[in-house]
């Protein structure tokens, strides 16, 4: 059992895949804002890619573990301490019963904490993901609060670490069905205060769309909508099923996680790529997951840290 001592800024139970298959009934896909980092966290502790885990936003929670397990923290680099000692990012780590984990501020918007065996919550419409807008799924359909208790499965014993490169360069986009795409790459954008799991609004310029509204259309993740004020919005996990603003472009799937990591005030550059380049980038991201290293983790986490710092 995990006891939530402090909840953090916004911590919720999510899954990498969210809740697909229900959009025809108006239910958003939701799930992790950065699915790749969520999958990575699960693989580091031997979980299936879609096991339920915790998504952290800006400032993480403080937790106490009632039984021994394994954990991994991915995404933004957070100030994390396990029993008072620094916790390495992107690596599976044994945790003994009674251990406390404190996760502070991150250098990006989101992180993912996987626990071996996955977080144990009731499935709603086939998914453990929390729909924060509607209030169902996950843990009581809401963000975590101090005093909450979460069950988790048993460790498989499989531990891994990841030492891959940090992504860099412009956010890559492909053209959408509506005009305005050329202007997107000519502006040094900045993330506006309106940035959450639904979408990230960009400031710094204005995109001229041919029409203020279009016929309602399905919104894929990464779609860049252009509202009447010309300030584009990159749609993320909790986006509505459909939208009526022009869609000038779409962020490629390989870069969705990078958008999810953006915080208010962060600079953003966009760059065109072809559809084939987008597919190649996605294959490269999948290859990074497939190439995870095996990690030999000491059975006692505190002895392991003592050896690392001695």
FENSULRA-V313210 format. One record per backbone hydrogen bond with DSSP energy under -1.0 kcal/mol. NH is the residue of the N-H (numbers start at 0). CO is the residue of the C=O. Records with the same first field share a line. If there is no record, write none. Layout:
BEGIN
NH->CO ; CO
END
This chain:
BEGIN
1->149
2->63
3->147
4->61
5->61
8->58
11->54
13->52
18->28
24->21
25->22
26->21
29->236
31->14
37->33
38->34
39->35
40->36
41->37
42->38
43->39
44->41
45->42
46->41
50->47
52->13
53->112
54->11
55->110
57->108
58->56
59->103
61->5
62->100
63->2
64->98
65->0
68->94
70->92
71->113
73->111
75->109
78->104
79->77
80->101
81->84
82->99
84->81
86->79
89->72
91->159
92->70
94->68
97->64
98->95
100->62
101->80
102->60
103->78
105->57
106->76
108->260
110->55
111->73
112->53
113->71
115->69
117->114
118->51
119->150
123->126
126->123
129->12
130->135
131->129
134->130
135->130
140->136
141->138
143->10
146->3
147->144
149->1
152->117
159->43
160->292
161->89
170->268
172->270
173->249
175->247
177->246
183->180
188->186 ; 267
189->202
190->265
191->200
194->192
195->198
199->233
200->193
201->231
202->189
206->229
213->243
216->242
218->240
221->234
222->219
223->248
224->232
225->245
229->226
232->224
233->199
234->222
235->197
237->196
238->235
242->216
247->223
249->173
250->221
251->171
254->251
255->252
258->254
259->255
260->256
261->258
264->190
265->262
267->188
270->170
272->172
277->273
278->274
279->275
280->276
281->277
282->278
283->279
284->280
285->281
286->282
287->283
288->284
289->285
290->286
291->288
292->160
294->158
303->299
304->300
305->301
306->302
307->303
308->304
END
